[in-house]
Amino acid sequence: MATPEPFQPSSTVADSKTESQPSVADDPLTGTAFHEGGFRAWATIAGSWLALFSTFGYTNAFGVYQDYYTRIYLNNTTPSAVSWIGSFQLFVTLLMGFWVGKLFDKGYFHYLMIVGSTLFVFSLFMLSLARPHRYYEAGHCIQALGMGLGLGMVLTPSVSIPSHYFRRRRALAAGIALSGSSVGAIIHPILLNNLFQKEDVGFAGGTRASAYMLLGCLLLANLMMRTRVPPKIQHAAPLADSAPAPSTVGSILRDPTYILTIIGAFFCQISIYFPVFYIQLYSVSNGVDLRVAFYSVAILNAGSVIGRILPNFFADKFGAFNIIVPCAVFCAGLMFSMLGIRNTASMSVVATLYGIASGAYLALIVALVASLAKTPAEIGLRIGVAFSTNSFAALVGIPIAGALLTSELRWERAIIFSAVCVFIGAIFFASARYAHIRRTQ
């Protein structure tokens, strides 16, 4: 290569040679020191954990709303129409990634977190006022649009901020932070299912109770998190001739490894949330004990706690590409295995294993995209562009599966479609790995 790559944030494909890393790693391009720990670093990771617990973890409990709306609260609509609520929420969240990523890189971290947290909690309180059988009240106007906007302002800063403190252990730090969403996705479904079933609480009281809890968690998260890389980094003194020019959207879109990676993520995004949205409804409609079926989303997300942390530890050692490809293949295989769920045991096994595999994928994709950055200043931009691109997959994927499902609940078509999409994504990740190896040789 004519110019050496000055910044290697986290390994994507493990090199044949390993080097001893100091506790403080300097970026030779910007002079930024990565202390790989310390009180402020871990306090920020804890704050990121709380923020993701309260926001992304809550939206990962949408399977409870999908089941409750389909059977009770919005039973005058089809499963596909109900799934548009969750998919549109995710679409808005990811679509904002590009603009939020740019604002994050410019130093507006705390503004994004405060406004996003406030909007998310406010929308949840408003959702508690929605009346039964009023689709647009309980749907797009509040849960999809309002909570989607709030989550969009919180998500990218929360998953990007660990990269300000960690370089060598970036994937592990990101995995620990993202495990907050998995823990939230365990607690919130159990809380909501139990509250919704109580006659003296119901939908409105249960939603308000969760809103009060999230208000306290997000307040604490905002107090704990601190940004670190100076926002003026793009206005620093001119770089040496051998240094790359400041990154733009056009420059990162000319990176073939990055392009193949976001295409793979696009196909995975179409269907990766299908079990999260539908496993409770599938379990209820296929003979699983109702008392246990209500815990299916929580069981799935309990597995994802392991998936968010353990594979990221190996990704720092063996390369993110080497871990994410088998994780995506495993997700596709487990989607096919949903067709065999007929009792509590089979549901528990499939839900747990899918939680591990999908949790690993969702944590690794963020670390993988960040690892392709050439400087710390472009991490938010790369993650934001990836999120925005994949927002369209999030918008149409689950509703397409819901349309294939139909009101007659024809599960085979929806499951096969979802599994094939994720498997295609794995093929693109393998291609990106090959392109990355060729570029670095």
C-alpha positions in Angstrom: 0.0 0.0 0.0 1.2 3.5 -0.8 0.3 4.8 2.7 0.1 2.8 5.9 -3.3 2.6 7.7 -2.6 4.7 10.7 -5.6 3.6 12.8 -6.7 0.1 13.7 -9.6 0.5 16.2 -10.4 -3.1 16.6 -9.4 -6.3 14.8 -11.7 -7.3 12.0 -9.7 -10.3 10.8 -7.1 -11.5 13.2 -3.5 -11.1 12.0 -1.1 -14.1 12.0 1.1 -12.1 14.2 0.1 -10.9 17.7 1.7 -8.0 19.5 1.7 -7.0 23.1 -0.5 -4.0 23.6 0.2 -1.4 26.2 -2.5 -0.2 28.6 -2.5 3.1 26.9 -2.8 3.0 23.1 -2.2 6.1 21.1 -3.7 6.8 17.7 -0.7 7.9 15.7 -2.8 10.1 13.5 -4.6 12.2 16.0 -2.5 11.7 19.1 -5.6 10.5 21.0 -4.8 8.2 23.9 -7.0 5.2 24.6 -6.6 4.3 28.3 -8.5 1.0 28.0 -10.1 1.5 31.3 -10.3 3.8 34.3 -13.1 5.2 36.4 -14.5 7.6 33.8 -14.3 5.0 31.0 -16.2 2.3 33.0 -18.7 4.9 34.4 -19.4 5.9 30.8 -19.8 2.2 29.8 -22.2 1.8 32.8 -24.2 4.9 31.6 -24.3 3.5 28.1 -25.6 0.2 29.5 -28.4 2.0 31.4 -29.3 4.0 28.4 -29.6 0.9 26.1 -31.4 -1.0 28.9 -34.0 1.7 29.0 -34.5 2.4 25.2 -33.2 -0.3 22.9 -34.0 -3.0 25.5 -37.6 -1.7 25.8 -38.1 -1.8 22.0 -36.7 -5.3 22.0 -39.7 -6.2 24.1 -42.1 -5.3 21.3 -43.0 -9.0 21.0 -45.2 -8.5 24.1 -47.0 -5.6 22.4 -47.2 -7.6 19.1 -49.0 -10.4 20.9 -51.1 -8.2 23.2 -52.2 -5.9 20.3 -53.0 -8.9 17.9 -55.0 -10.8 20.5 -56.6 -8.1 22.6 -55.9 -4.4 22.3 -55.9 -4.0 18.5 -57.6 -7.3 17.6 -59.5 -5.5 14.8 -56.2 -5.3 12.8 -54.0 -8.0 11.1 -50.6 -9.2 12.5 -48.9 -7.5 9.5 -50.6 -4.1 10.4 -49.5 -4.5 14.0 -45.9 -5.3 13.0 -45.7 -2.0 11.1 -45.7 -0.3 14.5 -42.5 -2.0 15.6 -40.9 -1.9 12.1 -41.7 1.8 11.6 -40.2 2.6 15.0 -37.0 0.8 14.1 -37.0 2.5 10.7 -37.2 5.9 12.3 -34.5 5.0 14.8 -32.0 3.7 12.2 -32.8 6.4 9.6 -31.7 9.1 12.0 -28.3 7.3 12.4 -26.6 9.4 9.6 -27.5 12.8 11.0 -27.2 11.7 14.7 -23.7 10.3 13.9 -22.6 13.5 12.4 -23.9 15.5 15.3 -22.1 13.1 17.7 -18.8 13.5 15.9 -19.3 17.3 16.1 -19.6 17.2 19.9 -23.3 17.3 20.5 -23.4 14.1 22.5 -25.1 15.4 25.6 -27.7 17.4 23.7 -28.6 14.3 21.7 -28.9 12.1 24.9 -31.0 14.7 26.9 -33.4 15.4 24.0 -33.7 11.8 23.0 -34.2 10.5 26.6 -36.9 13.1 27.2 -38.8 12.4 24.0 -38.6 8.6 24.6 -40.1 8.8 28.1 -42.7 11.4 27.1 -43.9 9.2 24.2 -44.2 6.2 26.5 -46.4 8.3 28.9 -48.5 9.3 25.9 -48.8 5.7 24.8 -50.5 4.9 28.1 -53.4 7.2 27.1 -54.1 5.3 23.8 -57.5 3.7 23.7 -58.3 0.1 22.5 -59.0 -0.5 18.8 -57.5 2.9 17.8 -54.7 1.8 15.6 -53.2 5.2 14.8 -53.4 6.3 18.5 -51.5 3.4 19.9 -49.4 2.9 16.7 -47.6 5.2 14.4 -48.3 8.6 16.1 -46.9 7.6 19.5 -45.1 4.3 19.7 -43.7 4.2 16.2 -42.9 7.9 15.5 -42.3 9.4 19.0 -40.4 6.6 20.6 -38.6 6.0 17.3 -37.3 9.5 17.2 -36.2 9.4 20.9 -34.5 6.1 20.5 -32.8 7.4 17.3 -31.2 10.2 19.3 -30.0 7.9 22.1 -28.9 4.8 20.2 -26.0 6.0 18.0 -24.3 8.0 20.8 -24.7 5.2 23.3 -23.1 2.6 21.0 -20.4 5.0 19.8 -19.2 6.4 23.1 -17.3 3.3 24.1 -15.0 3.9 21.1 -13.8 7.1 22.8 -12.2 5.1 25.6 -11.3 1.7 24.2 -9.2 0.7 21.1 -7.7 -2.7 21.8 -10.7 -3.9 23.7 -13.3 -2.0 21.7 -15.5 -5.0 20.8 -15.6 -6.2 24.4 -16.5 -2.7 25.7 -19.2 -2.4 23.0 -20.6 -5.8 23.9 -20.8 -5.0 27.6 -22.6 -1.7 26.8 -25.0 -3.5 24.4 -25.7 -6.2 27.0 -27.9 -3.5 28.7 -30.4 -3.8 25.9 -30.5 -7.6 26.4 -31.1 -7.3 30.1 -33.7 -4.7 29.5 -35.3 -7.0 26.9 -35.5 -9.7 29.7 -37.0 -7.5 32.4 -39.4 -5.4 30.3 -41.3 -8.3 28.8 -41.8 -10.0 32.2 -42.9 -6.6 33.7 -45.3 -5.8 30.9 -46.8 -9.2 30.6 -47.6 -9.3 34.3 -48.9 -5.8 34.5 -51.1 -6.1 31.4 -52.7 -9.2 32.8 -53.7 -7.5 36.1 -57.2 -6.1 35.9 -56.4 -3.2 38.3 -53.4 -2.2 36.2 -53.9 -3.2 32.6 -52.3 -1.6 29.5 -52.4 2.0 30.6 -51.1 1.4 34.1 -48.5 -1.0 33.0 -47.2 1.3 30.4 -47.1 4.2 32.8 -45.2 2.1 35.4 -42.5 1.2 32.9 -42.3 4.9 31.9 -41.5 6.0 35.4 -38.9 3.3 35.8 -37.2 4.4 32.5 -37.3 8.0 33.6 -35.1 7.3 36.6 -32.7 5.0 34.6 -32.2 7.5 31.8 -31.6 10.4 34.3 -28.9 8.4 35.9 -27.4 7.3 32.5 -27.1 11.0 31.4 -25.3 11.9 34.6 -22.8 9.0 34.2 -21.8 9.3 30.5 -19.0 11.6 29.4 -17.6 12.2 25.9 -13.9 12.3 25.4 -12.5 12.7 21.9 -12.4 16.4 21.2 -15.1 17.5 18.7 -12.7 19.9 17.1 -10.6 17.0 15.9 -11.7 17.8 12.3 -10.4 21.3 12.6 -7.0 20.3 13.9 -3.8 21.4 12.2 -3.3 20.1 8.6 -2.3 16.4 8.5 0.9 15.1 7.1 1.0 14.3 3.4 0.8 10.6 4.2 -2.3 11.0 6.3 -5.7 10.4 4.8 -8.0 13.4 4.2 -11.0 14.0 6.5 -13.7 11.4 5.8 -16.9 12.2 4.0 -19.8 10.0 3.1 -18.4 9.7 -0.4 -15.0 8.5 0.8 -16.4 5.8 3.1 -18.8 4.6 0.4 -15.7 3.9 -1.8 -14.5 1.4 0.7 -15.5 -2.1 -0.8 -15.2 -3.8 2.6 -17.6 -1.3 4.1 -20.0 -1.5 1.2 -20.2 -5.3 1.4 -20.6 -5.2 5.2 -23.6 -2.8 5.1 -25.2 -4.9 2.3 -24.8 -8.0 4.5 -26.2 -6.0 7.4 -29.1 -4.9 5.2 -30.2 -8.5 4.4 -29.8 -9.5 8.1 -31.8 -6.5 9.2 -34.7 -7.6 7.1 -35.4 -10.6 9.3 -33.1 -10.7 12.4 -36.0 -9.3 14.5 -38.6 -11.8 13.3 -38.3 -14.1 16.3 -38.1 -11.2 18.7 -41.4 -9.8 17.3 -43.2 -13.1 16.8 -41.9 -15.8 19.1 -44.5 -15.1 21.8 -47.4 -15.2 19.3 -45.9 -18.3 17.7 -45.7 -20.0 21.1 -49.2 -19.1 22.1 -50.6 -20.3 18.8 -48.7 -23.6 18.7 -49.6 -25.2 22.0 -47.0 -23.9 24.4 -48.2 -23.5 28.0 -49.6 -20.0 28.1 -47.9 -19.3 31.4 -44.5 -20.1 29.9 -45.3 -18.6 26.5 -45.5 -15.2 28.1 -41.8 -15.6 29.1 -40.6 -16.6 25.6 -39.4 -13.1 24.7 -37.6 -12.8 28.1 -36.0 -16.3 27.5 -34.8 -15.2 24.1 -33.3 -12.0 25.4 -31.7 -13.8 28.4 -29.7 -15.8 25.8 -28.7 -12.5 24.1 -27.0 -11.3 27.3 -24.4 -14.1 26.8 -24.4 -13.3 23.0 -23.7 -9.6 23.6 -20.5 -10.2 25.7 -18.8 -13.6 25.1 -18.4 -13.5 21.3 -17.1 -9.9 21.5 -14.3 -11.2 23.7 -13.3 -13.7 21.0 -13.8 -11.0 18.3 -11.0 -8.9 19.9 -8.7 -12.0 19.6 -9.8 -13.6 16.3 -11.4 -10.8 14.4 -15.0 -9.6 14.2 -15.5 -11.0 10.7 -14.4 -14.5 11.8 -17.2 -14.4 14.5 -20.0 -12.6 12.8 -20.2 -14.9 9.8 -20.9 -18.1 11.8 -23.3 -16.1 14.1 -25.4 -15.1 11.1 -25.5 -18.6 9.7 -26.5 -19.9 13.1 -29.3 -17.3 13.3 -30.7 -18.5 9.9 -30.6 -22.2 11.0 -32.4 -21.4 14.3 -35.1 -19.6 12.4 -35.8 -22.8 10.5 -35.9 -24.7 13.8 -38.8 -22.5 15.0 -41.0 -24.7 12.8 -40.3 -27.5 15.4 -41.6 -25.6 18.4 -44.5 -27.5 19.9 -43.9 -27.5 23.7 -42.2 -25.6 26.5 -38.9 -27.5 26.1 -38.5 -26.9 22.4 -39.5 -23.2 22.8 -37.0 -22.7 25.5 -34.1 -24.3 23.6 -34.8 -22.4 20.4 -35.4 -19.1 22.1 -32.2 -19.3 24.2 -30.0 -20.3 21.3 -31.4 -17.7 19.0 -30.9 -15.1 21.7 -27.2 -16.0 22.0 -26.7 -16.0 18.2 -28.7 -12.8 17.5 -27.3 -11.0 20.5 -23.8 -11.7 19.2 -24.7 -10.5 15.8 -26.2 -7.2 17.0 -23.3 -6.5 19.2 -20.6 -7.4 16.6 -22.1 -5.5 13.8 -21.6 -2.2 15.7 -18.0 -3.1 16.6 -17.3 -4.3 13.1 -18.5 -1.1 11.4 -16.5 0.9 14.0 -13.4 -1.2 13.3 -13.4 -0.2 9.6 -12.9 3.4 10.6 -9.5 4.9 9.8 -9.7 7.6 12.5 -11.8 8.0 15.7 -13.5 11.0 14.2 -15.3 9.0 11.5 -16.7 6.3 13.8 -20.0 8.1 14.3 -20.3 8.8 10.6 -19.7 5.1 9.6 -22.1 3.8 12.2 -24.7 6.4 11.3 -24.5 5.7 7.5 -24.8 2.0 8.2 -27.8 2.5 10.5 -29.6 4.8 8.0 -29.0 2.4 5.1 -30.4 -0.5 7.1 -33.4 1.5 8.3 -35.2 0.7 5.1 -34.7 -3.1 5.7 -36.1 -2.6 9.2 -39.1 -0.8 7.7 -40.2 -3.5 5.3 -38.8 -6.7 6.6 -41.1 -7.6 9.5 -44.3 -6.4 7.7 -43.4 -8.6 4.7 -43.0 -11.5 7.0 -46.3 -10.5 8.6 -48.0 -10.4 5.2 -46.7 -13.9 4.4 -48.0 -15.0 7.8 -51.6 -13.7 7.1 -54.4 -13.7 9.6 -54.5 -17.5 9.3 -51.0 -17.7 10.8 -49.2 -19.6 8.0 -45.9 -19.7 9.8 -43.9 -21.7 7.2 -43.8 -19.0 4.6 -42.8 -16.2 7.0 -40.1 -18.3 8.7 -38.5 -19.5 5.4 -38.4 -16.0 4.0 -36.7 -14.7 7.2 -34.1 -17.4 7.4 -33.1 -17.1 3.7 -32.6 -13.3 4.1 -30.3 -13.8 7.1 -28.3 -16.5 5.2 -27.8 -14.1 2.2 -26.5 -11.5 4.7 -23.9 -14.1 6.0 -22.7 -14.6 2.4 -22.1 -10.9 2.0 -20.2 -10.8 5.3 -18.0 -13.6 4.1 -17.3 -11.6 0.9 -16.5 -8.5 3.0 -14.0 -10.6 5.0 -12.3 -11.7 1.8 -12.1 -8.1 0.5 -10.7 -6.9 3.8 -8.0 -9.6 3.7 -7.0 -8.6 0.2 -6.8 -4.9 1.1 -4.6 -5.5 4.2 -2.2 -8.0 2.6 
